């Protein structure tokens, strides 16, 4: 795990990096989404029905590991994908 600090205007933001990724759930989200034959846009729309606003581009960035995931976002994606948040945090399934 690597931690860096990025300055954004007057604020400094900590960025935690796990082997080149900013989350550990993105690959699992992608696996489950494709297993359910959902597009990224369809997943985003279903997540929005849970009250969490995520767009297709955000789903893409989460899956690629470019974006950190908030706990409430993880919960909403788990609800839509029919799994627990713990299952989204499990190691990659082959």
Buried (B, 14 or more C-beta within 10 A) or exposed (E): EEEEEEEEEEEEEEEEEEEEBBBBBBBBBBBBBEEEEBEBEBBBBBBBEBEBEBBBEBBBBBBBBBBBBEEEBBBBBBBBBEBEBEBBBEEEEE
